[in-house]
Amino acid sequence: MTAGEAYRAKLLTDDALDAAIAAYLADPSQPAMLEIGDKRLDVAAAVLANAYSTEVLAQDGATGPQRRNAVTTAILLAPVG
């Protein structure tokens, strides 16, 4: 199951997703974990595993919304396990 599937199944709330994204963007060097039921997702690992997200976040001119969308994409596509 991916985090996106968990989100559609209402196992992942908007508030939890928003908090994980904000925590990662505030300081990517700090651990940001997303709890989905009894499982956890490492946000930094999800971002590093997603080529699109790493490319956007590496751009100097990326806007706040672009950065947020990149992290959101990485999280929702990441497998939860």
C-alpha positions as CSV (number, residue, x, y, z in Angstrom):
1,M,0.0,0.0,0.0
2,T,1.2,3.5,-0.8
3,A,0.6,6.5,1.3
4,G,-1.7,7.8,-1.4
5,E,-3.8,4.6,-1.1
6,A,-3.9,5.1,2.7
7,Y,-5.0,8.7,2.1
8,R,-7.8,7.7,-0.2
9,A,-8.8,5.0,2.4
10,K,-8.9,7.7,5.1
11,L,-6.1,6.1,7.1
12,L,-4.0,9.2,6.5
13,T,-5.6,12.5,7.5
14,D,-5.0,15.9,5.9
15,D,-3.7,17.2,9.2
16,A,-1.1,14.5,9.6
17,L,0.0,14.9,5.9
18,D,0.2,18.7,6.3
19,A,2.2,18.4,9.5
20,A,4.7,16.0,8.0
21,I,5.2,18.2,4.9
22,A,5.7,21.3,7.1
23,A,8.1,19.5,9.4
24,Y,10.2,18.3,6.5
25,L,10.3,21.7,4.7
26,A,11.1,23.5,7.9
27,D,14.3,21.4,8.4
28,P,15.0,18.5,6.1
29,S,17.9,17.4,8.2
30,Q,15.6,16.6,11.1
31,P,13.6,13.4,11.2
32,A,10.0,13.8,9.9
33,M,7.9,10.6,10.4
34,L,4.4,10.1,9.2
35,E,2.3,7.6,11.2
36,I,-0.2,5.7,9.2
37,G,-2.1,3.2,11.4
38,D,0.6,1.1,13.0
39,K,3.2,1.9,10.3
40,R,5.6,4.8,9.8
41,L,6.9,6.6,6.8
42,D,10.2,8.4,6.8
43,V,9.5,11.6,4.8
44,A,13.1,12.3,4.0
45,A,13.6,8.7,2.6
46,A,10.4,9.2,0.5
47,V,11.7,12.4,-0.9
48,L,15.1,11.0,-1.7
49,A,13.5,8.0,-3.4
50,N,11.5,10.2,-5.7
51,A,13.5,11.7,-8.7
52,Y,11.0,14.5,-9.4
53,S,11.0,15.6,-5.8
54,T,14.7,15.7,-5.4
55,E,15.0,17.6,-8.7
56,V,12.5,20.3,-7.6
57,L,14.0,20.6,-4.2
58,A,17.5,21.0,-5.6
59,Q,16.4,24.0,-7.8
60,D,17.4,27.4,-6.3
61,G,14.4,29.1,-7.9
62,A,11.7,26.6,-6.7
63,T,8.8,28.4,-5.1
64,G,7.2,27.5,-1.8
65,P,4.2,25.8,-3.5
66,Q,6.5,23.9,-5.9
67,R,8.5,22.6,-2.9
68,R,5.4,21.7,-1.0
69,N,4.0,19.8,-4.0
70,A,7.2,18.0,-4.5
71,V,7.2,16.7,-1.0
72,T,3.5,15.9,-1.2
73,T,4.1,13.9,-4.4
74,A,7.0,11.9,-2.8
75,I,4.9,11.1,0.3
76,L,1.8,10.0,-1.6
77,L,3.8,7.7,-4.0
78,A,5.9,6.1,-1.2
79,P,5.1,2.6,-0.1
80,V,4.1,2.3,3.5
81,G,5.4,-0.8,5.3
